[in-house]
């Protein structure tokens, strides 16, 4: 009899997680699936290209290469869960470029002129968690979102250099120029990526909503391939402020 009572006492311990699982299933079941498409611009990309290799090691004086603005297109699919929360899987294509302008060297190479023309393009896969402030009776619903994922970045470009500095006097490079020298190959880097975002959603039809969003994205690092001197350019912390406009379709 005592053994039987112990089994009865243990039974609620097994029923509790089963009940919680059922409740969780009900919460997941209440939400709806949705698909989203957004497009926008990247502004103020917080990364600079740094020359790395034997030429930089021996002579120094190479400049930092600034990034220009870029563009992006994002496709996402998600599901509303736990009332105001939603889970989302996002695939983005990001295109950005270096600032195409001649840049002077520094120090011993102050009279040299560099120009790097490079495309820094990424495919970004993110898993996001968002929260919608549905209880606010505003003209549009504000929301917050954060996510982590992977960024596969391809850097491809050419380098032009004018050798005008005094350190080249009496050498074969004195007054020489290098025009649009390609890097040996694109260097593919898969890096950890993360993002935070805030925006507004506004229903415009029975199943459609318009979305405006600001996000901050970190794509990690990327680099060009080697040129004939064995040098390359590394871009660290590809951080950008992004502004997108898009449309959601809610399946019901």
C-alpha positions in Angstrom: 0.0 0.0 0.0 2.8 2.4 0.8 4.5 1.7 -2.5 1.2 2.4 -4.3 0.8 5.7 -2.5 4.3 6.8 -3.5 3.4 6.1 -7.2 0.3 8.2 -6.8 2.3 11.1 -5.3 4.8 11.0 -8.2 2.1 11.0 -10.9 1.6 14.9 -10.7 5.3 15.4 -11.4 4.8 13.7 -14.8 1.4 15.4 -15.5 2.8 18.9 -14.9 5.2 19.0 -17.9 2.6 17.4 -20.0 0.1 20.0 -19.1 2.7 22.8 -19.7 3.5 21.3 -23.1 -0.2 21.3 -24.0 -0.5 24.9 -22.9 2.5 25.8 -25.1 1.0 24.0 -28.0 -2.2 26.1 -27.6 -0.2 29.3 -27.5 1.7 28.3 -30.7 -1.6 27.4 -32.3 -3.2 30.8 -31.8 -0.7 32.6 -34.0 -0.7 33.0 -37.8 2.1 32.5 -40.4 3.2 35.5 -42.4 5.7 36.3 -45.2 7.6 39.5 -45.5 9.5 41.3 -48.2 11.6 44.4 -47.5 14.0 46.6 -49.4 16.1 49.5 -48.3 19.4 51.3 -48.0 22.5 50.9 -45.8 23.9 54.2 -44.4 27.0 55.0 -42.4 28.7 51.6 -42.8 31.1 51.5 -39.8 34.0 49.7 -41.4 37.3 50.7 -43.0 39.6 48.5 -45.2 43.1 48.0 -43.9 46.0 46.9 -46.1 47.6 43.7 -44.9 50.7 41.9 -46.4 54.4 42.3 -47.1 54.2 45.7 -48.7 52.4 47.2 -45.7 54.8 45.4 -43.3 57.9 46.7 -45.1 56.9 50.2 -46.1 53.8 51.1 -44.1 51.9 54.3 -44.9 49.0 52.7 -46.7 45.6 54.5 -46.1 42.4 53.3 -44.7 39.7 52.7 -47.3 36.2 54.0 -46.4 33.0 52.2 -47.2 30.2 53.8 -49.2 26.5 53.4 -48.7 24.7 50.2 -50.0 21.4 48.5 -50.5 19.6 45.4 -49.4 16.6 43.2 -50.1 15.2 40.9 -47.4 12.8 37.9 -47.6 11.4 36.5 -44.3 8.8 34.0 -43.1 7.6 33.9 -39.5 4.9 32.8 -37.1 3.1 34.7 -34.3 3.6 32.9 -31.0 2.9 33.6 -27.3 0.4 36.4 -28.0 2.6 39.5 -29.0 5.8 37.5 -29.8 6.9 36.2 -33.1 9.6 34.0 -34.5 11.1 34.8 -37.9 13.6 33.3 -40.4 15.2 35.9 -42.6 17.3 35.7 -45.8 18.9 39.0 -46.9 21.1 40.1 -49.8 23.3 43.1 -49.1 25.3 45.0 -51.6 27.9 47.6 -50.6 31.0 49.2 -52.1 34.1 50.9 -51.1 34.2 54.7 -51.6 35.5 55.1 -55.2 37.9 58.0 -54.8 41.7 58.5 -54.8 43.1 58.4 -51.2 46.6 59.6 -50.2 49.0 57.5 -48.2 50.4 58.6 -44.9 53.9 58.9 -43.4 56.6 57.7 -45.8 54.0 57.2 -48.5 52.2 60.5 -48.2 52.6 61.4 -51.9 51.4 58.0 -53.1 47.8 57.7 -54.3 45.6 54.7 -53.8 42.2 53.8 -55.2 40.4 50.6 -54.3 37.3 49.7 -56.2 35.7 46.7 -54.4 32.2 45.2 -54.0 31.5 43.9 -50.5 28.4 41.8 -50.9 26.8 39.5 -48.3 24.2 36.8 -48.0 22.8 36.9 -44.5 20.7 34.2 -42.8 19.1 35.3 -39.5 16.9 33.8 -36.9 14.9 36.6 -35.3 12.7 37.1 -32.2 10.2 40.0 -32.4 7.8 41.7 -30.0 4.8 43.7 -31.2 3.2 46.3 -28.9 -0.3 45.4 -29.9 -1.8 46.8 -26.8 -0.9 50.4 -27.9 -3.8 52.1 -29.7 -1.6 54.0 -32.1 -2.0 54.7 -35.8 0.6 51.9 -36.4 1.9 49.1 -34.3 5.5 49.6 -33.0 7.7 46.6 -32.6 11.2 45.5 -31.6 13.3 42.7 -33.1 16.6 41.1 -32.5 18.4 38.2 -34.2 21.5 36.2 -34.7 22.8 34.3 -37.7 25.5 33.9 -40.4 26.9 36.3 -43.1 28.6 34.9 -46.2 30.5 37.8 -47.6 32.3 38.1 -51.0 34.8 40.9 -51.6 35.9 41.4 -55.2 37.8 44.4 -56.6 40.8 46.1 -58.1 43.6 48.4 -56.8 45.3 51.3 -58.5 48.4 52.9 -57.0 50.6 55.9 -58.0 54.2 55.7 -56.6 55.1 59.4 -56.1 56.8 59.3 -52.6 60.5 60.0 -52.0 61.1 56.5 -50.7 60.9 55.2 -54.3 63.6 57.6 -55.5 66.2 55.5 -57.5 64.0 52.4 -57.6 62.0 50.9 -60.4 58.8 52.2 -58.8 59.8 55.9 -58.9 56.9 57.6 -60.7 55.4 54.3 -61.7 51.6 53.6 -61.5 49.6 50.5 -61.1 46.2 50.6 -62.8 43.2 48.4 -61.8 45.2 45.5 -60.6 42.8 42.7 -59.8 43.1 40.6 -56.6 43.8 37.0 -57.3 40.4 35.8 -56.2 37.4 36.5 -54.1 37.9 35.5 -50.4 34.7 34.0 -49.0 34.2 34.5 -45.3 31.3 33.1 -43.2 31.0 35.1 -40.1 28.7 35.4 -37.1 26.1 38.1 -37.6 23.7 39.9 -35.3 21.0 42.6 -35.6 18.7 44.7 -33.6 15.7 46.6 -35.1 12.7 48.8 -34.3 9.9 49.7 -36.6 6.2 50.2 -37.3 3.5 48.0 -38.9 0.3 49.3 -40.4 -2.5 47.2 -41.7 -3.5 48.3 -45.2 -5.8 45.5 -46.3 -7.3 42.3 -44.9 -4.1 40.3 -45.1 -1.5 42.9 -45.9 0.5 45.3 -43.7 3.0 47.9 -44.5 6.3 47.9 -42.5 8.9 50.6 -41.9 12.0 49.6 -40.1 15.4 50.8 -38.8 18.0 48.1 -38.0 21.6 47.9 -37.0 23.5 45.0 -38.5 27.0 43.6 -37.8 28.2 41.2 -40.6 31.5 40.4 -39.0 34.8 40.6 -41.1 35.6 40.1 -44.7 38.7 40.4 -47.0 39.8 40.6 -50.6 42.0 37.9 -52.1 45.7 38.4 -52.6 47.2 40.7 -55.3 50.5 40.0 -57.1 52.5 41.6 -54.2 50.8 39.2 -51.7 48.8 42.0 -50.2 45.1 42.0 -49.4 42.6 44.4 -47.8 40.6 43.4 -44.7 37.3 44.9 -43.6 36.6 44.4 -39.9 33.3 44.9 -38.2 31.1 45.5 -41.1 28.5 47.4 -39.1 25.7 49.4 -40.8 22.6 51.4 -40.1 19.7 50.2 -42.3 16.4 51.7 -43.3 13.8 49.4 -45.1 10.3 49.6 -46.3 8.3 46.4 -46.9 5.1 44.5 -47.1 3.8 41.6 -44.9 1.3 39.0 -46.0 -0.5 37.3 -43.1 -1.9 33.8 -43.7 -5.2 33.1 -41.9 
